[in-house]
Amino acid sequence: MNKKLYITLIVIFALLIIFSSIIIMEPREHTKNINVTDFASNAKINVNDSLKNNSLYSVSTLYNPSVIYKNISKNMTVYVTGNFLASEAQSVLIQYTVYAVSSEPSWTRIFMQNSSSFTFSGSHEINDMVIPLNISGIYNKAASIDNELGYTSSMPAIDINLTIIDANTGTSSSTGIIINGANKEYTISYGKPASMTSDTDVKDSYGGKPVIPEPQLYGYIIMAASIASIVIISLSFLGFPKKRSEMDKNIDEYSDRIIEIKYMPRGTSIKVDSFSDLVKLSDAYHEPLFYIKEKNLFFVFHDFKNYVYGDNI
C-alpha cells in the first residue's frame, strides 16, 4: 500500500470520527467504585525467655532476645501477637509451620503445622497464641536423621514460619524467626512483621440505568471503528514496535545487581508475587539477585530459603 493511499484512508476515517462525534450529543451515565471493606493486619512471632537467677541480667524475663544462654535459661516461650482492623465482618486465617533445616547433610523436615481462624469486625488483637516448641525433641530427631544418613549429628536451624491470610480475597503475608543452636547458646533472627492491607470494591451506577439511543450507539460504533482503523494503518505504515518482555526490562534495569547461574541452591522455595518485592528482599537481606536463564526466573537466597519470582513457577 503506497503512501498516498495511507493518507487518503486516514482522512476518510478522520471525517467519520467528526461525523460520529456530532451524533453523540447526550452525556453518558457514569460508574463509580464504592469501597465496602477495608482490612489491615500486622502480626509477628515473639520469643520470651524466663531466666534463672544470674549476675548478667537485672530482669527475670528477656523479650525477643537475639541470644539465649542455655545455662541460665529456665523456659523459652514462642508466641504470636497481632493487630487487625476491618470496616466490616472479616475472616482471617493464621497458619504456622515449624521445620528444621540442615546444611550438612542437606535436608529439611517439617515438625509441626497448625492453623486457626477467626471472624471479627472493627478491631481485633491477639497476644496469647502460643506456638509449642520442643527444641530438644527436634534436635534428637535431627540427630537420628543424620545418623541414618551416615553423618555426625549437627544442630540444624529451626525455622518458624507464620502466614496470615485474608479469607475474603486470598491475600497473604508471611514472617518468621530462625533459631540457630550451639553448645552453650541459641541465636535468634527475627523477620519483619507480616502486614498487609486489602479492600473490596463494588461498582455502582448512579442516575438510573443507562439508556443509549440508537443514533448514539451508531456514533459510538463508527467512532471506535474509525479510531482503531487509524491506529492500525498508522502502525502498519510506521512498523509495529516490538514489545519487550518484563524479564528483559528487569535484566536491563538491574544488570549491575544480577548474577546469572545455572542451578538454584538447596533450600525452601518461597514464591514472591512481584519483581519489585524481590528487589526489596535483596535490599533487606543484602543479598544479590540471581537469575536462571533456562527457567526464566529470578531468586534471592537467604538463610537456606530461596525467594523466587518468574513466569514458570
N, C-alpha and C positions, 0 to 999 in steps of 0.2 A: 504494500500500500504506500503510495507516494505522499509527499509532504502536503501537497495541495488538498488531497482527499482527506487527510487527517484534519486539517484546518477547517474544511467545509463541514465535516461531521461535528466537530466541536462547536461551531457556530450554530448549527441546527439544534443541537441538544441544549445549548445555552438559551436559545429562543424558547424552547419547550419549558425550561425552568422558569423563565419570566412569565410565560403563559400560565403555568400551573400555580405560581405564586399569586396571580391575580384571582384565580378560582378560590384559593384558600383565604377566606375573609374572616371567619369567626375563630376566636382563640379556643384551643382545646382545653379540656379539663386536666387537672394536674394530679399527681400521685405523690404522697409524702410518706416517709418512714416514721413510724411511731415506735420508740423503744419501750418494750414492755417488761424486760427483765435485765437488770444489771447484776453481775456477780463478780466478786473479788475474793481472793483467798491468799493466805500466806501460812505456810507450815514448815516446820523444821524438826530435826532429830536432835535431842539433847542427851547429855550424859551427866549424871550426878555421882560423885564418889564419896561415900562415907568413910571417914578416916579413923584409924586407931590413935591413941594418944601418941603424939610425936613432938619433936622440937623444931620441926621445919615450918609447919603451918600454924597460924593462930586461929583457924576456923576448924570446925568439925566436919564440914562438907565442902567439896570443890564442885563448882558448877561449870560444866563444859570445859574441863581441863584439857590441855594439849598433851600432858604427860601424867601418867598414874604410876606411882611406885608401888609395886606389888607388896612389899614388906609392911607398909603402913596402911594399905587399903583394906577396909573392912567389907565393903559391899559396893558394887557398881550397878547403877540403875540406868537403863536406856529407855527414854520415853519421848512421845511426840507432843508438841504444842502447836496450836494454830488458831488463826482468826479468820472468820468467814463473814461476808456481808452479801445480802441479796435483797433486791427490792420486792420480790415475790417468792412464793414457795420454791425451794431449790433443793435438789437431791445431790449429795456428794458421796463419792466412793473413795476410801483410803486403803491403799494396798502397801504392804511392806514385804521385803524379801531379805533373808539373811543367808549369805553364802560365803564360802571360803575360796580364796584364790591362791594357788601355789605357783611359784615361778620355777622351782627346781625340785622335783619334776613339774612340768607344766600341766595343771589340771584345775578345774573349777567345779565346785559341788554346792548345790543348794541344800541348806539345812533347815530352813523354815520359811513358810509363806503363809500369809494371812491377810484378811481384808475385813473392813467394817464400813457401814454406810449409815447415813442419817439424812433427815429432811428437816429444813428449818426455813424461817422467814425473818428478815431483819438482820440481826447479828447473832453469831454463834461462836463459842470459844471452846477449844479442847485443851486440857492441860494434864490429863491423867491417863492417857493411852500408853500403857507400858508395853514395850517390846521385850519379851522374855529372852534372855541371852545367857546361854550356858557355855562360857568360853572354854572352860576345862573340858567339857564334853566334846566341843568342836575340835580342840587340839588332839584329844585322844583318838577321835575318829580319823583326823588327818594323819596321825602317826600310823594308824592301821592301814590307810590307803597307801602311804609312802612305802611301808613295809611290803605290801602286796606287789608294788611296782618295782621292788628291789632297790629302794633308795633309803638313805639315812633320814630319819624324821627331821623335818624342819617346821617352823611355825608359819603357817600361811597367813595372809592378810584376811581379816574378817570384814566383809563389805556389807553394810546395811543400806538398802535402797528403799526410799519412800516415794510413792506416787499418789497424787491427788487428782481425781477425775471429776469434771463437771458432767453429771449423768445426763443433763438435758442436751448438751451439744457434743459431748465426747472429748472436749478439750482437756488436756492433761499437762501436768508439770511434775518434775521429779527432783529429789535431792537425796543426800546420803552422807554417811560417815564411813571412814575406813580405820580399823583398829589394827595396828601392827604390834606384835608381841616380841619381846626379848626376854632374856633370863630374869631380869630384875624389874622391868617396866613395860608399860604399854604406851605407845604414842598414838594419838587420835587426830585425824584430819577431818574437818567439817566442811561440807559443801554449802553452797549458797541456798537460802530458803527456797522452797518450791512455791512460787507465786504466779498467779495468773488473773486475768480479767477477761470476761466474755459478756456478750449481750445477745439478745434475740430481738430481731426486728420484724414487724409486720407491716404490710403495705395497706394504706387506707386511702380510698378515693374520696375527695370532698367536692361538693357542688352537685351531687346527683350522678347518675350513671351517664357516662359519655355517650353522646349520640352524634354520629358523624353523617351529615347529609351526603347524598351521592356525589354532587359536584366536588365537594371537598375530598371525598375518598378518591375520586379520579385524579384530582390535583395532586394528592399525596403519591399516588402510584406513578404518575408521569414524572414528578419531581425526583422521586427516588431512582427511577429507571434512568433518567437523564444524567443525574449526578454519577451513578455507577458507571454509565457508559463513558462519560468524560474521563473518569479516573482510569478506566481500563484502557481507553485509547491513548491517553497521555502516557501511561506506564508502558504500553506497547511501543510507543514512539521513542521514549527515552530509555527503555530497557528496565526490566524488573530488577529491583535490588535484591541481593541475596541476604536472607535473614540469618544472622549469626545466632548460634545456639547459646543458651545460658552458660553452659560449661565453658565454651570458648571465651565468653566475656569474663568469667571468673578467673580463668587462667591468665588472660591478658592483664587484668586489674591487679592480681596478687602474684604475679610471676616471680617477684623477688622473695616471696614467702613460701612458695610451693616447692615441695621436693617430690619428684616422681620416683616411685618404687614399683616393684612387681608384685609383692605379696604383703598382706596385712598381718601384723604380729598377732600372736595368740592372745586372747582376752575376750571379755564380754563385749558384745556389739550393741550399741545403743543408737537407734535411728534419730537423726536430727531433722527437724521439719524444713529448715531453710539454710542456704549457704551463709547468710548473714549471721545466723545463730552459731554456725560452726566457727566463723571468724571470731565471734565473741568468746567462745570456749578457748580458742587458740590464744587470744589475748589474756584471758583469765588464768590459764594454766601455764602460760609462757612456753607453749609447745608449737612446733611447726605444723603447717598444713601439708599432709601427704596426699598424693594423687596416684591412683592406679589407672593407667590409660586403657588397658584391655577391658576393664569393668566399668570405666567411665564414672568413677566415684572418688570423693574426697573423704578424708577422715583425720581426726586428731587422736593421738594415742596418749593416754594419761592414766597412771596407776592401774595398769593392766585392763583398761577399758578403751574400746575403740568407739569414738563418737563419729557416726558415718552419715554422709549425705551424698545422694546420687540418684540417677534416673532408674537404675535397675536393682533397687534394694528390695 
